[in-house]
């Protein structure tokens, strides 16, 4: 069941101010009022949207996925994920163009087939950022062109069963990666019904 989007929202913004900004994000603090008239503040992280790519190829046992592993400063450890990223400061393009650029940059792969699986919100509780999910297939290998900040990145492939095991054992903890896999499973169900 979908909520009625035409209804008056239960929270209204009275004022907004940027309290922090850099080249990648801004943090705003909004003065808000609830339906009962009480007031409060709400902090929101605004970041540009990004693209996440499930690069899939056939395997005798089903499918293989291309993953990247890199150190993530905010969690102070390495993270195994689907390739993903946003446009660098000053550059723009469509979500599909971003997906193609990120896949090539991080893995060196190009793909003949691109399917848009959907768009999700990164973290509804504190951020406006969204991400588009693409399924890329019919892959061709090439040289990666990683950014300086991706210097420690490692590219590897795993079977789909191995990928599920990595989620189950807590190795893959990146929520957009896990959510994107869920979107892929729903896509397969829809295609299977067609």
C-alpha positions in Angstrom: 0.0 0.0 0.0 1.4 3.4 -1.0 1.0 6.5 1.2 -1.1 9.4 -0.1 1.5 11.8 -1.4 -1.1 14.6 -1.9 -1.9 14.7 1.9 -0.5 17.5 4.0 2.9 16.3 5.3 3.0 15.9 9.1 6.2 17.9 9.4 6.7 21.4 7.8 10.0 23.3 7.4 10.0 26.8 8.8 13.6 27.8 8.0 16.8 26.2 6.7 20.5 27.0 7.0 23.7 25.3 5.8 25.9 24.5 8.8 28.6 22.7 6.9 29.7 22.3 3.3 32.6 20.8 1.3 33.1 19.6 -2.3 31.2 16.4 -1.7 28.3 17.2 0.7 26.5 19.8 2.8 24.7 19.5 6.1 21.7 21.6 6.7 19.7 22.3 9.9 16.0 22.9 9.4 13.6 24.4 11.9 10.5 22.3 11.7 7.0 22.2 13.1 4.9 19.0 13.7 1.2 18.7 13.0 0.5 19.2 16.7 2.3 22.6 16.6 5.4 21.5 18.5 8.7 22.6 17.0 12.2 21.1 16.7 15.2 21.0 14.5 16.2 18.3 11.9 19.7 17.8 10.4 19.9 16.6 6.8 23.0 15.5 4.9 22.7 16.5 1.2 24.9 14.7 -1.2 24.7 14.2 -5.0 23.0 11.0 -6.2 25.2 8.1 -7.4 25.1 5.0 -9.5 25.7 1.4 -8.4 26.4 -1.3 -10.9 25.8 -5.1 -10.7 28.3 -6.4 -13.3 27.1 -9.9 -13.9 28.5 -12.6 -16.1 27.5 -16.2 -16.7 29.2 -19.0 -14.7 28.8 -22.8 -15.0 27.1 -22.6 -11.6 24.9 -19.6 -12.4 26.3 -16.1 -12.2 29.5 -14.3 -11.3 29.5 -10.8 -9.9 32.3 -8.2 -10.1 33.0 -6.6 -6.7 35.5 -4.0 -5.5 37.1 -3.8 -2.1 38.4 -0.6 -0.6 39.2 1.1 2.7 36.2 3.1 3.9 37.3 5.8 6.3 34.0 6.3 8.0 33.8 2.7 9.2 37.6 2.4 9.6 37.9 -0.9 7.7 37.8 -2.3 4.2 34.5 -2.9 2.5 33.5 -5.3 -0.3 30.9 -3.8 -2.5 29.4 -3.6 -6.0 31.1 -0.8 -8.0 29.5 2.6 -7.3 30.2 6.3 -7.3 29.1 9.8 -8.2 30.3 12.5 -10.5 33.4 14.4 -9.5 32.9 18.1 -8.6 32.1 20.1 -11.7 31.1 17.2 -13.9 27.5 16.0 -14.6 25.6 13.6 -16.8 22.8 11.1 -16.7 22.6 8.3 -14.2 23.2 5.8 -17.0 26.3 7.7 -18.1 27.5 7.8 -14.5 27.0 4.0 -14.2 29.0 3.3 -17.3 31.8 5.7 -16.2 32.0 4.2 -12.7 32.1 0.6 -14.0 34.9 1.4 -16.4 36.8 3.6 -13.8 36.7 1.0 -11.0 37.0 -2.3 -12.8 38.0 -1.5 -16.4 34.9 -3.3 -17.6 32.5 -2.1 -20.3 29.1 -3.6 -20.9 26.9 -4.0 -24.0 23.7 -4.5 -22.0 22.4 -2.1 -19.3 19.2 -2.6 -17.4 18.0 0.0 -14.9 16.8 -1.9 -11.8 15.5 1.0 -9.8 16.3 4.0 -7.7 16.6 3.8 -3.9 17.1 6.3 -1.1 20.5 5.9 0.7 19.3 6.6 4.2 15.8 8.0 4.8 16.5 9.1 8.3 19.2 11.7 7.7 20.1 12.1 4.0 18.5 13.2 0.7 20.9 11.1 -1.4 19.6 8.5 -3.8 21.2 5.9 -6.0 20.3 4.3 -9.3 21.0 0.6 -9.7 22.0 -0.9 -13.0 22.5 -4.5 -14.2 25.4 -4.6 -16.6 26.1 -7.7 -18.7 27.9 -8.8 -21.9 31.1 -7.6 -20.4 34.4 -6.7 -22.0 37.6 -6.4 -19.9 39.9 -3.3 -20.1 42.2 -1.2 -17.9 40.7 0.6 -14.9 41.2 4.3 -14.4 40.7 4.8 -10.7 40.8 8.1 -8.9 43.6 8.9 -6.4 41.2 8.1 -3.5 40.7 4.6 -4.9 44.4 3.7 -5.0 43.9 0.8 -2.6 40.9 -0.6 -4.5 40.9 -4.3 -5.4 38.7 -5.8 -8.1 37.5 -9.4 -7.8 34.8 -11.8 -8.9 32.7 -14.2 -6.9 30.0 -16.6 -7.8 26.5 -15.7 -6.7 26.5 -18.5 -4.1 29.8 -17.1 -2.7 28.3 -13.6 -2.7 25.3 -14.8 -0.6 27.7 -16.5 1.8 29.7 -13.2 2.1 26.5 -11.4 3.1 25.5 -14.2 5.5 28.9 -14.3 7.2 29.1 -10.5 7.7 31.9 -9.9 5.1 29.6 -7.8 2.8 27.9 -5.2 5.1 27.4 -2.4 2.6 23.7 -1.7 2.7 23.4 -0.4 -0.9 25.1 -3.5 -2.2 22.7 -5.8 -0.3 19.7 -3.7 -1.4 20.8 -3.8 -5.0 21.0 -7.5 -4.9 17.4 -7.6 -3.6 16.4 -5.4 -6.6 18.2 -7.9 -8.9 16.2 -10.8 -7.4 12.9 -8.9 -7.8 13.9 -8.1 -11.5 14.5 -11.8 -12.1 11.1 -12.7 -10.7 9.4 -10.1 -12.9 11.3 -11.2 -16.1 10.5 -14.8 -15.2 6.8 -14.0 -15.1 6.8 -12.2 -18.5 
